[in-house]
Structure formats: C-alpha cells, structure tokens
C-alpha cells in the first residue's frame, strides 16, 4: 500500500493526496495546494528548521529518544573506544572503515599536508594580540581558498579529495597558531614524526625543548573528544556549510561559514557557559539552592538538555569516562565534584527527569579542556578541529547530490506594500 497523507483545504473544500516517503512529505507537494489559480502555493513556516529536512544524508544517524549516535552506521561508543580520529575522519569522508593500506596512506597524506604557506603565517601575525582565536581561524580558513584557487573546481573528484586532505591536515596548525598568537608566543611548526593529535599538542605547548612529548593519556583523551565532535547531523554549522556550499563555492569558504556558525554562543560556546555556572555555584552545599533557582526560573541549568536528545547524550557518557584519564595526569579540577553532585541530583529530581533534561556533551567537555590549560576562547577552536571531517563529509555529499539546489528558503513577508515615494524636499522640510 502506498503511504500518503490526505489533506483537505477548508478554503476550497478540495482534498489532496500527498505521498509520504521515508517519513517525510515533499514541500513541492504542499506547494501545489492553492486557494485559487492566482494565489501562491501553500508554504511551510518553520523557523530554525525544527521539523524540515533539507537533504537526504548517509553520514550520521541520531535517534534522540533512545540516545543513539552513529557515524556511517557505527555506534559512537565503539568508535570512541576502538578507533582513532583520523580513522573516523576517513570513515566519514569515504563511507567505510579503511583497510590497513588505505589507513596508512590516509595518515601519510594528512601528515605531510599539515604545513601551511609562509604567507598564511604572515596573515595570522597581522591580527591584534587580543584577537579571538575563532575569528582568526575563520579568517585564515577562508583565506586558504586564495592559496588553492583550483579548489573551486568542485566537479573534479580527485581535486575535491586533495582539498579535503589539506583542510583536515591544516586545521590543527591554524588552530594552534591562533592560540600562540593570543599568548604572544612564536608559532611552532608541525612535527611529522608525531601523530595527528600529539602534533597538535606540540604546536600548542612546545617551548624550548627539542621535541614536545605529550602524555599518551592526554593524547588519547583529546583524540576521543575530536571523535565525539566529528559530526552531528544537520546542526547549525553543518547547515551553514551545506547552505554556502550549495552555491558551488570552494570547500574552504564553505567550512569558514561553518566556523562562523560554530562561533556563536548557542552552538559552540555551551561548555564555557557550564564552567561559569559551576563557578557561580561555588560549592556542593550551594547546589540545592541553585536547583531551586532553576525551578523558579531564576537560574539556568547549563549543559543539560538538547534539541535532539531526549535521553542521556551518548557523547556525555564517554566524556565523563575520559575525565578520569585526564585528571590522573593533570590533577582533579575542583569543579568536578560540583558537576558530579549536580548531575546526581538532577537525574533523581522529577522536575528534570519529567522534562527529559539529561547531561549533554558540553557538561563535562569544558572541565577536560580547562585541565589541558586551554582558555575558554579556545574551546570552540577545538570543537572546530574535531568537526572538520563532518563538515567536509556533508559538503562532499552535497556536491554529489543530484537533488540539491542552491539554498533559497521562502519567507512570509510582513512589511508594507505599495507605498508612494515622498520627494526629499517634502521629507526634509
């Protein structure tokens, strides 16, 4: 039996049979519903695209009710436990886990593209000492399109892949240099003998030593965080990448748009808000009063709840476990006790349980980043580095999707109509 939706237009009394495919109806079928031949077709008003599918995608699956997150069909728990960030990046871009030879070639290619043109260094040195690292990252990623003008030839599959490799490779370099610039320290060049994540830590923290040797537990923890951030379906920044990419612009410009979206506090800045909340609470003894403040609408519980997840964010469980490994090296962040007690109380309180407010990925990630001695303004840079393969996988899928068109949403016009122009001598009299 063909699945369909029968819609009756009470303006005209006419009924329409709208096909249902993959749990969705097509907007153009709704657009065929008109009051009369001279009227525009019916449109769907959906601010924030809360219930509008803009694409068909095979990259990431989320079941928010059950707390499931999968990349290309693989559960995030298995990938975080057994994989590396570059292996996950390969999976997202290519749609399958690599063979040994494919993985070694992938790692080699990315490792030897981590260096950037010296003019990029000069470009970044031109920023003020107090420039926000995300602003620097966004500008420098966008600037890469001028260094690789051939990146605009997006119809060439081989060309697309070399740009993807360059982008994944150079993001840690640009991210680390934005960090060093803010500290007034000289930029550190990549070390091709180190792994992707160890190299990033070296470019961040290396001083006078001949080689920076990061603790392997810290390398693993940060690699895991990159995996957890690698993609998250059609979120604000992925939508920005796809929307800008739909104009058939080069991938650097599209990813720069994603960074711009992530820059906003409603998308990438939530873990910083969690730290501010924990500091304001101050001690475990103040948690009951804070909880009452939340219930009365006087306080905000940051790091709980998610627009997609109506269950425990699967990434939060993995990050909570990673906290232990990091704090074994760095010492325990005193805010951890407050966070754990706050989580315990919230998960047992009917007020929060009934509203399905569970910890999300941001609740513990800020504590880990702070343990690494990252300033809060670097948190979104770390997020961007991890998210780069996901943005590029979304962009790549877009370029090969025959159904995609340049993004051009409809609007509902609410302004004046048919006004007569008033000459200046009358308006300015």
VOPAGU-2260 file (C-alpha; in pm, 1 decimal, decimal comma):
REM VOPAGU-2260
SITE   aa  ch    i         X         Y         Z
SITE  UNK   A    0       0,0       0,0       0,0
SITE  UNK   A    1     132,7     344,6     -94,6
SITE  UNK   A    2     181,7     566,4     209,5
SITE  UNK   A    3      22,4     907,1     175,5
SITE  UNK   A    4    -131,6    1195,9     362,3
SITE  UNK   A    5    -477,5    1322,7     272,6
SITE  UNK   A    6    -505,0    1698,0     317,8
SITE  UNK   A    7    -834,5    1885,0     299,7
SITE  UNK   A    8    -810,1    2256,7     221,0
SITE  UNK   A    9   -1103,1    2410,2     407,1
SITE  UNK   A   10   -1074,2    2726,8     199,4
SITE  UNK   A   11   -1177,0    2543,2    -114,8
SITE  UNK   A   12   -1306,9    2209,0       7,5
SITE  UNK   A   13   -1057,4    2032,4    -218,0
SITE  UNK   A   14    -863,9    1728,6     -97,8
SITE  UNK   A   15    -504,8    1647,2    -189,0
SITE  UNK   A   16    -321,7    1314,4    -170,5
SITE  UNK   A   17      33,5    1386,3     -58,1
SITE  UNK   A   18     282,7    1094,4     -87,3
SITE  UNK   A   19     488,7    1000,7     220,8
SITE  UNK   A   20     842,0     876,4     154,1
SITE  UNK   A   21    1098,2     788,8     422,6
SITE  UNK   A   22     879,9     950,4     687,2
SITE  UNK   A   23     859,2    1283,7     505,2
SITE  UNK   A   24     643,0    1471,8     258,9
SITE  UNK   A   25     789,4    1692,8     -13,6
SITE  UNK   A   26     747,9    2067,8      18,2
SITE  UNK   A   27     664,4    2096,4    -352,4
SITE  UNK   A   28     360,9    1872,4    -295,4
SITE  UNK   A   29     239,8    2112,1     -26,4
SITE  UNK   A   30     318,4    2399,2    -264,4
SITE  UNK   A   31      63,9    2256,3    -508,9
SITE  UNK   A   32    -215,0    2342,7    -263,7
SITE  UNK   A   33    -363,6    2677,9    -368,4
SITE  UNK   A   34    -672,2    2880,0    -276,7
SITE  UNK   A   35    -710,9    2968,7    -644,9
SITE  UNK   A   36    -502,9    2974,5    -962,9
SITE  UNK   A   37    -373,8    3326,4    -893,3
SITE  UNK   A   38    -264,9    3255,4    -535,6
SITE  UNK   A   39      82,5    3132,6    -439,0
SITE  UNK   A   40     111,3    2772,3    -325,9
SITE  UNK   A   41      97,6    2684,4      41,4
SITE  UNK   A   42     432,1    2719,7     221,1
SITE  UNK   A   43     556,3    2568,4     547,4
SITE  UNK   A   44     662,3    2816,4     818,6
SITE  UNK   A   45     939,0    2654,6    1024,2
SITE  UNK   A   46    1182,4    2895,5    1198,9
SITE  UNK   A   47    1509,3    2719,0    1274,8
SITE  UNK   A   48    1413,0    2421,6    1054,8
SITE  UNK   A   49    1281,6    2240,0    1361,4
SITE  UNK   A   50    1090,5    1987,7    1151,0
SITE  UNK   A   51    1214,5    2042,5     797,3
SITE  UNK   A   52    1451,5    1801,4     620,9
SITE  UNK   A   53    1681,3    1991,2     384,3
SITE  UNK   A   54    1863,9    1686,9     246,4
SITE  UNK   A   55    1894,1    1309,9     234,5
SITE  UNK   A   56    2217,4    1207,6     405,3
SITE  UNK   A   57    2406,7     886,0     479,9
SITE  UNK   A   58    2669,4    1044,3     707,8
SITE  UNK   A   59    2526,5    1049,1    1060,5
SITE  UNK   A   60    2224,7     888,0    1227,1
SITE  UNK   A   61    2072,0    1016,6    1550,0
SITE  UNK   A   62    1781,0     875,7    1749,3
SITE  UNK   A   63    1729,3    1140,3    2014,8
SITE  UNK   A   64    1461,7     944,2    2202,2
SITE  UNK   A   65    1690,3     643,7    2250,1
SITE  UNK   A   66    2018,7     834,4    2284,3
SITE  UNK   A   67    2178,1     679,5    1973,4
SITE  UNK   A   68    2453,2     842,1    1765,3
SITE  UNK   A   69    2612,4     659,4    1471,8
SITE  UNK   A   70    2866,6     765,0    1209,8
SITE  UNK   A   71    2803,8     577,9     883,3
SITE  UNK   A   72    2615,6     314,5    1086,4
SITE  UNK   A   73    2883,8     261,4    1353,2
SITE  UNK   A   74    2786,6     341,0    1717,2
SITE  UNK   A   75    2980,7     632,3    1863,8
SITE  UNK   A   76    3065,7     420,1    2169,6
SITE  UNK   A   77    3256,5     166,4    1957,7
SITE  UNK   A   78    3438,4     431,6    1757,5
SITE  UNK   A   79    3544,8     623,9    2067,7
SITE  UNK   A   80    3669,2     305,3    2232,0
SITE  UNK   A   81    3849,5     136,8    1942,7
SITE  UNK   A   82    3921,4     392,2    1670,2
SITE  UNK   A   83    4138,4     698,8    1614,4
SITE  UNK   A   84    4023,9    1040,7    1499,6
SITE  UNK   A   85    4188,6    1004,9    1158,0
SITE  UNK   A   86    4027,9     664,8    1108,9
SITE  UNK   A   87    3689,0     818,7    1193,3
SITE  UNK   A   88    3765,6    1106,2     955,1
SITE  UNK   A   89    3832,6     851,5     678,6
SITE  UNK   A   90    3506,0     675,2     762,8
SITE  UNK   A   91    3304,3     997,7     743,9
SITE  UNK   A   92    3460,0    1110,2     415,5
SITE  UNK   A   93    3471,2     774,8     236,0
SITE  UNK   A   94    3172,5     595,6     387,7
SITE  UNK   A   95    3364,1     287,4     506,6
SITE  UNK   A   96    3640,9     198,9     750,5
SITE  UNK   A   97    3984,2     187,1     583,1
SITE  UNK   A   98    4197,4    -116,4     513,4
SITE  UNK   A   99    4549,4    -113,7     658,1
SITE  UNK   A  100    4697,1      19,2     333,4
SITE  UNK   A  101    4422,3     280,2     294,4
SITE  UNK   A  102    4467,0     399,7     651,3
SITE  UNK   A  103    4844,7     426,0     624,5
SITE  UNK   A  104    4816,8     625,2     300,0
SITE  UNK   A  105    4547,2     849,7     454,5
SITE  UNK   A  106    4761,0     922,6     762,6
SITE  UNK   A  107    5065,9     984,9     543,4
SITE  UNK   A  108    4880,4    1228,4     317,1
SITE  UNK   A  109    4734,1    1425,6     607,0
SITE  UNK   A  110    5063,8    1429,8     798,0
SITE  UNK   A  111    5251,9    1577,4     502,9
SITE  UNK   A  112    4993,4    1846,2     438,7
SITE  UNK   A  113    4998,8    1993,2     789,5
SITE  UNK   A  114    5237,9    2272,2     687,9
SITE  UNK   A  115    5086,0    2594,6     557,9
SITE  UNK   A  116    5228,3    2854,4     321,2
SITE  UNK   A  117    5452,2    3107,4     496,1
SITE  UNK   A  118    5221,2    3384,3     380,1
SITE  UNK   A  119    4948,3    3231,0     598,5
SITE  UNK   A  120    5180,5    3280,7     893,0
SITE  UNK   A  121    5224,4    3647,9     798,2
SITE  UNK   A  122    4847,5    3678,5     759,2
SITE  UNK   A  123    4786,3    3542,4    1109,6
SITE  UNK   A  124    5059,7    3756,2    1261,7
SITE  UNK   A  125    4865,9    4058,8    1137,2
SITE  UNK   A  126    4589,1    4003,8    1393,1
SITE  UNK   A  127    4590,2    4200,8    1717,9
SITE  UNK   A  128    4731,7    4027,8    2022,9
SITE  UNK   A  129    4382,3    4005,1    2174,2
SITE  UNK   A  130    4207,5    3871,7    1861,6
SITE  UNK   A  131    3966,8    3587,6    1939,0
SITE  UNK   A  132    4113,4    3254,7    1819,5
SITE  UNK   A  133    3787,9    3161,2    1644,5
SITE  UNK   A  134    3789,1    3484,8    1447,0
SITE  UNK   A  135    4148,0    3412,2    1343,4
SITE  UNK   A  136    4062,1    3053,8    1249,7
SITE  UNK   A  137    3758,1    3156,2    1045,3
SITE  UNK   A  138    3953,4    3419,9     853,6
SITE  UNK   A  139    4257,4    3201,4     788,5
SITE  UNK   A  140    4048,8    2903,7     670,3
SITE  UNK   A  141    3863,5    3132,8     430,9
SITE  UNK   A  142    4197,8    3273,1     314,1
SITE  UNK   A  143    4313,7    2924,1     211,6
SITE  UNK   A  144    4083,5    2948,5     -89,5
SITE  UNK   A  145    4318,4    3216,3    -228,1
SITE  UNK   A  146    4619,0    2986,1    -184,1
SITE  UNK   A  147    4445,3    2699,5    -365,4
SITE  UNK   A  148    4231,4    2863,7    -636,3
SITE  UNK   A  149    4189,2    2526,0    -806,3
SITE  UNK   A  150    3971,5    2426,8    -507,2
SITE  UNK   A  151    3681,0    2594,0    -687,5
SITE  UNK   A  152    3677,1    2313,5    -945,8
SITE  UNK   A  153    3445,3    2106,2    -730,0
SITE  UNK   A  154    3329,4    1879,4   -1013,7
SITE  UNK   A  155    3667,7    1700,7   -1019,0
SITE  UNK   A  156    3663,3    1411,5    -767,9
SITE  UNK   A  157    4043,5    1396,3    -732,1
SITE  UNK   A  158    4060,2    1769,2    -677,8
SITE  UNK   A  159    3787,4    1751,9    -413,7
SITE  UNK   A  160    3980,8    1486,7    -223,8
SITE  UNK   A  161    4310,4    1677,7    -217,1
SITE  UNK   A  162    4128,7    1983,0     -76,8
SITE  UNK   A  163    3964,1    1764,7     189,0
SITE  UNK   A  164    4303,3    1622,3     290,0
SITE  UNK   A  165    4453,3    1972,1     303,4
SITE  UNK   A  166    4167,6    2103,9     515,0
SITE  UNK   A  167    4181,9    1824,0     774,1
SITE  UNK   A  168    4562,6    1848,1     782,9
SITE  UNK   A  169    4592,7    2223,5     823,2
SITE  UNK   A  170    4316,7    2285,3    1077,9
SITE  UNK   A  171    4530,7    2187,7    1381,8
SITE  UNK   A  172    4812,9    2409,6    1254,4
SITE  UNK   A  173    4583,2    2709,7    1214,5
SITE  UNK   A  174    4410,6    2637,3    1545,8
SITE  UNK   A  175    4739,7    2608,9    1733,9
SITE  UNK   A  176    4878,1    2924,6    1575,7
SITE  UNK   A  177    4569,7    3122,9    1676,1
SITE  UNK   A  178    4635,1    3003,1    2033,7
SITE  UNK   A  179    5003,6    3100,1    2022,9
SITE  UNK   A  180    4922,0    3441,1    1875,9
SITE  UNK   A  181    4697,8    3522,5    2173,1
SITE  UNK   A  182    4981,4    3430,6    2409,3
SITE  UNK   A  183    5246,7    3627,6    2224,1
SITE  UNK   A  184    5448,7    3311,2    2165,8
SITE  UNK   A  185    5628,3    3214,3    1842,7
SITE  UNK   A  186    5442,7    2979,9    1612,1
SITE  UNK   A  187    5551,3    2615,0    1627,7
SITE  UNK   A  188    5575,6    2424,4    1300,4
SITE  UNK   A  189    5425,9    2075,7    1261,2
SITE  UNK   A  190    5631,1    1771,1    1357,2
SITE  UNK   A  191    5571,3    1495,3    1102,1
SITE  UNK   A  192    5704,8    1230,3    1337,6
SITE  UNK   A  193    5408,9    1277,5    1572,3
SITE  UNK   A  194    5050,8    1156,6    1544,0
SITE  UNK   A  195    4777,3    1398,8    1440,0
SITE  UNK   A  196    4666,0    1483,3    1794,2
SITE  UNK   A  197    5014,3    1467,9    1951,7
SITE  UNK   A  198    5136,4    1705,2    1681,9
SITE  UNK   A  199    4854,2    1946,8    1765,1
SITE  UNK   A  200    4952,8    1944,8    2133,6
SITE  UNK   A  201    5314,3    2004,4    2032,8
SITE  UNK   A  202    5221,7    2309,1    1824,5
SITE  UNK   A  203    5019,7    2438,8    2118,7
SITE  UNK   A  204    5260,0    2391,3    2406,2
SITE  UNK   A  205    5616,2    2335,1    2277,3
SITE  UNK   A  206    5869,1    2582,8    2414,5
SITE  UNK   A  207    6247,4    2539,0    2416,3
SITE  UNK   A  208    6259,6    2157,6    2425,9
SITE  UNK   A  209    6376,1    1979,7    2109,7
SITE  UNK   A  210    6054,2    1778,1    2097,0
SITE  UNK   A  211    5735,3    1813,2    2296,6
SITE  UNK   A  212    5629,4    1477,0    2435,9
SITE  UNK   A  213    5264,1    1482,7    2542,7
SITE  UNK   A  214    5136,8    1225,6    2792,3
SITE  UNK   A  215    4969,0     948,6    2590,9
SITE  UNK   A  216    4664,0     959,5    2818,6
SITE  UNK   A  217    4611,3    1324,3    2724,4
SITE  UNK   A  218    4664,1    1246,6    2355,7
SITE  UNK   A  219    4404,5     967,9    2373,2
SITE  UNK   A  220    4154,5    1184,2    2562,2
SITE  UNK   A  221    4180,0    1472,3    2314,8
SITE  UNK   A  222    4162,8    1229,5    2021,5
SITE  UNK   A  223    3842,2    1089,1    2174,1
SITE  UNK   A  224    3696,1    1438,3    2210,0
SITE  UNK   A  225    3772,1    1503,7    1842,2
SITE  UNK   A  226    3586,9    1181,5    1753,4
SITE  UNK   A  227    3283,6    1282,8    1960,5
SITE  UNK   A  228    3268,0    1620,6    1786,4
SITE  UNK   A  229    3336,6    1487,4    1434,6
SITE  UNK   A  230    2978,1    1518,2    1308,6
SITE  UNK   A  231    2629,6    1565,1    1445,0
SITE  UNK   A  232    2383,0    1550,8    1157,3
SITE  UNK   A  233    2220,8    1876,5    1030,5
SITE  UNK   A  234    2320,8    2108,4    1313,7
SITE  UNK   A  235    2361,5    2484,6    1273,1
SITE  UNK   A  236    2718,8    2474,4    1139,0
SITE  UNK   A  237    2662,8    2172,7     910,4
SITE  UNK   A  238    2360,1    2352,8     769,9
SITE  UNK   A  239    2576,7    2662,1     716,5
SITE  UNK   A  240    2837,7    2456,6     528,7
SITE  UNK   A  241    2569,4    2298,9     310,7
SITE  UNK   A  242    2386,2    2625,9     251,2
SITE  UNK   A  243    2700,1    2814,3     146,6
SITE  UNK   A  244    2831,5    2507,5     -37,4
SITE  UNK   A  245    2510,4    2490,7    -240,4
SITE  UNK   A  246    2637,3    2793,2    -435,5
SITE  UNK   A  247    2917,3    2558,8    -557,2
SITE  UNK   A  248    3183,2    2760,0    -379,8
SITE  UNK   A  249    3516,8    2601,1    -279,4
SITE  UNK   A  250    3526,3    2388,3      41,2
SITE  UNK   A  251    3746,7    2636,3     233,5
SITE  UNK   A  252    3483,4    2908,5     201,1
SITE  UNK   A  253    3207,1    2662,8     295,3
SITE  UNK   A  254    3397,3    2541,2     604,0
SITE  UNK   A  255    3472,4    2902,1     703,1
SITE  UNK   A  256    3093,9    2952,1     709,2
SITE  UNK   A  257    3064,2    2650,9     939,6
SITE  UNK   A  258    3325,6    2800,7    1171,2
SITE  UNK   A  259    3129,4    3125,0    1174,2
SITE  UNK   A  260    2816,4    2936,7    1282,1
SITE  UNK   A  261    3009,3    2747,1    1549,5
SITE  UNK   A  262    3149,1    3078,3    1679,0
SITE  UNK   A  263    2803,2    3169,2    1813,6
SITE  UNK   A  264    2736,1    3102,9    2184,4
SITE  UNK   A  265    2422,4    2899,6    2112,5
SITE  UNK   A  266    2624,2    2644,4    1914,2
SITE  UNK   A  267    2987,1    2617,3    2020,5
SITE  UNK   A  268    3000,8    2812,7    2344,6
SITE  UNK   A  269    2786,5    2597,9    2572,6
SITE  UNK   A  270    3075,4    2427,4    2759,0
SITE  UNK   A  271    3213,9    2766,5    2858,5
SITE  UNK   A  272    2869,9    2853,3    3000,0
SITE  UNK   A  273    2881,6    2530,5    3205,7
SITE  UNK   A  274    3211,2    2635,9    3365,7
SITE  UNK   A  275    3069,3    2978,8    3451,3
SITE  UNK   A  276    2767,0    2809,5    3609,8
SITE  UNK   A  277    2980,6    2570,8    3817,4
SITE  UNK   A  278    3197,7    2858,5    3940,1
SITE  UNK   A  279    2891,1    3060,6    4032,8
SITE  UNK   A  280    2755,0    2767,1    4235,9
SITE  UNK   A  281    3090,3    2756,6    4413,9
SITE  UNK   A  282    3043,9    2450,4    4635,6
SITE  UNK   A  283    2836,2    2135,5    4676,5
SITE  UNK   A  284    2648,0    2291,4    4967,0
SITE  UNK   A  285    2506,2    2558,9    4735,2
SITE  UNK   A  286    2363,6    2311,2    4482,6
SITE  UNK   A  287    2017,0    2270,1    4647,6
SITE  UNK   A  288    1963,5    2647,2    4641,3
SITE  UNK   A  289    2076,3    2656,9    4278,4
SITE  UNK   A  290    1836,8    2375,6    4185,4
SITE  UNK   A  291    1550,3    2568,2    4345,4
SITE  UNK   A  292    1656,6    2875,6    4149,1
SITE  UNK   A  293    1634,6    2674,1    3826,1
SITE  UNK   A  294    1284,7    2550,9    3911,9
SITE  UNK   A  295    1171,5    2905,0    3991,7
SITE  UNK   A  296    1311,5    3040,2    3667,4
SITE  UNK   A  297    1586,4    3244,7    3834,9
SITE  UNK   A  298    1878,9    3025,1    3722,7
SITE  UNK   A  299    1971,7    2837,4    3405,2
SITE  UNK   A  300    2094,9    2478,0    3417,4
SITE  UNK   A  301    2366,0    2473,6    3152,9
SITE  UNK   A  302    2491,6    2152,9    2990,1
SITE  UNK   A  303    2160,0    1972,4    3035,9
SITE  UNK   A  304    1906,8    1900,4    2765,2
SITE  UNK   A  305    1949,5    1901,1    2390,0
SITE  UNK   A  306    1727,8    1990,9    2095,9
SITE  UNK   A  307    1782,2    1641,8    1950,3
SITE  UNK   A  308    1843,6    1415,5    2252,0
SITE  UNK   A  309    1551,8    1338,7    2482,6
SITE  UNK   A  310    1769,2    1087,3    2664,3
SITE  UNK   A  311    2124,7    1083,4    2801,8
SITE  UNK   A  312    2355,5    1223,5    2531,4
SITE  UNK   A  313    2573,0     920,3    2440,7
SITE  UNK   A  314    2874,2    1150,3    2399,9
SITE  UNK   A  315    2837,5    1274,8    2758,8
SITE  UNK   A  316    2887,3     924,0    2897,6
SITE  UNK   A  317    3210,3     881,3    2701,3
SITE  UNK   A  318    3344,5    1223,4    2804,2
SITE  UNK   A  319    3265,2    1152,1    3168,5
SITE  UNK   A  320    3488,2     845,0    3147,5
SITE  UNK   A  321    3763,8    1043,1    2970,9
SITE  UNK   A  322    3766,5    1287,5    3262,4
SITE  UNK   A  323    3922,6    1022,1    3484,4
SITE  UNK   A  324    4214,5     964,5    3244,7
SITE  UNK   A  325    4283,8    1335,8    3207,4
SITE  UNK   A  326    4262,6    1413,3    3577,4
SITE  UNK   A  327    4504,6    1127,1    3651,8
SITE  UNK   A  328    4762,3    1338,0    3466,1
SITE  UNK   A  329    4660,8    1694,3    3546,0
SITE  UNK   A  330    4503,9    1658,1    3889,3
SITE  UNK   A  331    4132,1    1682,8    3957,7
SITE  UNK   A  332    3955,3    2001,9    3862,9
SITE  UNK   A  333    3782,9    2119,4    4184,7
SITE  UNK   A  334    3471,7    2195,2    3979,5
SITE  UNK   A  335    3435,1    1821,7    3904,3
SITE  UNK   A  336    3285,0    1747,4    4245,8
SITE  UNK   A  337    3022,7    2017,3    4194,8
SITE  UNK   A  338    2946,4    1885,4    3844,7
SITE  UNK   A  339    2907,5    1526,0    3962,1
SITE  UNK   A  340    2683,3    1621,2    4253,2
SITE  UNK   A  341    2475,2    1848,1    4033,5
SITE  UNK   A  342    2430,7    1567,3    3780,2
SITE  UNK   A  343    2335,5    1319,0    4054,1
SITE  UNK   A  344    2068,0    1547,1    4198,8
SITE  UNK   A  345    1928,2    1648,2    3859,6
SITE  UNK   A  346    1899,6    1287,0    3740,6
SITE  UNK   A  347    1698,1    1194,7    4050,9
SITE  UNK   A  348    1471,2    1500,0    4056,4
SITE  UNK   A  349    1130,0    1453,3    3891,5
SITE  UNK   A  350    1134,9    1814,5    3770,7
SITE  UNK   A  351    1431,7    1742,5    3540,6
SITE  UNK   A  352    1351,9    1377,4    3463,5
SITE  UNK   A  353     997,4    1461,6    3351,3
SITE  UNK   A  354    1138,3    1728,0    3119,9
SITE  UNK   A  355    1397,2    1482,2    2984,8
SITE  UNK   A  356    1685,3    1708,5    3085,9
SITE  UNK   A  357    1994,7    1488,3    3078,5
SITE  UNK   A  358    2362,9    1592,2    3060,5
SITE  UNK   A  359    2481,5    1671,0    2708,5
SITE  UNK   A  360    2829,2    1668,8    2553,3
SITE  UNK   A  361    2908,2    2015,7    2686,0
SITE  UNK   A  362    2857,0    1933,2    3053,4
SITE  UNK   A  363    3195,9    1766,6    3105,1
SITE  UNK   A  364    3398,3    1873,2    2798,8
SITE  UNK   A  365    3479,9    2216,8    2941,7
SITE  UNK   A  366    3627,9    2056,4    3253,3
SITE  UNK   A  367    3861,7    1849,7    3036,1
SITE  UNK   A  368    3964,1    2144,6    2819,7
SITE  UNK   A  369    4036,1    2350,5    3129,5
SITE  UNK   A  370    4250,3    2066,9    3266,4
SITE  UNK   A  371    4458,8    2095,4    2946,9
SITE  UNK   A  372    4503,4    2463,8    3042,2
SITE  UNK   A  373    4308,4    2589,6    2743,5
SITE  UNK   A  374    4148,9    2931,2    2793,6
SITE  UNK   A  375    3770,8    2930,5    2731,7
SITE  UNK   A  376    3807,4    3111,7    2398,8
SITE  UNK   A  377    3994,8    2806,2    2265,0
SITE  UNK   A  378    3710,4    2563,6    2338,4
SITE  UNK   A  379    3529,4    2632,0    2010,5
SITE  UNK   A  380    3856,7    2606,0    1815,6
SITE  UNK   A  381    3897,5    2251,4    1949,8
SITE  UNK   A  382    3536,3    2183,2    1854,8
SITE  UNK   A  383    3605,0    2313,5    1500,8
SITE  UNK   A  384    3910,2    2091,5    1452,5
SITE  UNK   A  385    3708,2    1784,9    1552,0
SITE  UNK   A  386    3409,2    1887,9    1340,1
SITE  UNK   A  387    3608,2    1948,8    1020,2
SITE  UNK   A  388    3574,2    1592,6     877,3
SITE  UNK   A  389    3199,4    1606,6     938,4
SITE  UNK   A  390    3164,1    1942,8     764,4
SITE  UNK   A  391    3364,3    1811,9     470,8
SITE  UNK   A  392    3163,6    1487,5     455,3
SITE  UNK   A  393    2844,8    1694,9     444,8
SITE  UNK   A  394    2993,5    1922,0     177,9
SITE  UNK   A  395    3113,7    1625,2     -29,4
SITE  UNK   A  396    2773,6    1458,9      -9,6
SITE  UNK   A  397    2611,5    1786,4    -117,0
SITE  UNK   A  398    2832,4    1819,9    -426,2
SITE  UNK   A  399    2729,2    1472,3    -545,2
SITE  UNK   A  400    2357,6    1500,8    -466,5
SITE  UNK   A  401    2158,6    1547,1    -788,6
SITE  UNK   A  402    1852,8    1666,9    -594,0
SITE  UNK   A  403    2030,9    1957,8    -428,6
SITE  UNK   A  404    1975,0    2313,6    -544,1
SITE  UNK   A  405    2117,8    2643,9    -428,4
SITE  UNK   A  406    1972,5    2719,6     -84,4
SITE  UNK   A  407    1693,0    2973,7    -115,6
SITE  UNK   A  408    1429,7    2942,3     163,1
SITE  UNK   A  409    1089,9    3104,1     127,8
SITE  UNK   A  410     976,9    3384,0     354,6
SITE  UNK   A  411     649,5    3522,2     483,1
SITE  UNK   A  412     656,7    3891,5     402,5
SITE  UNK   A  413     527,1    4110,6     688,4
SITE  UNK   A  414     620,9    4462,3     570,1
SITE  UNK   A  415     436,8    4744,3     395,9
SITE  UNK   A  416     322,0    4725,8      34,5
SITE  UNK   A  417     259,5    4976,6    -245,3
SITE  UNK   A  418     392,5    5288,1     -74,6
SITE  UNK   A  419     437,2    5608,1    -279,4
SITE  UNK   A  420     783,8    5762,9    -275,3
SITE  UNK   A  421     793,2    6100,7     -97,2
SITE  UNK   A  422    1038,7    6350,3    -254,6
SITE  UNK   A  423    1324,3    6474,2     -36,8
SITE  UNK   A  424    1209,8    6835,1     -32,3
SITE  UNK   A  425     889,4    6721,8     137,3
SITE  UNK   A  426    1052,6    6473,1     374,0
SITE  UNK   A  427    1333,6    6708,0     474,5
SITE  UNK   A  428    1128,5    7026,3     502,9
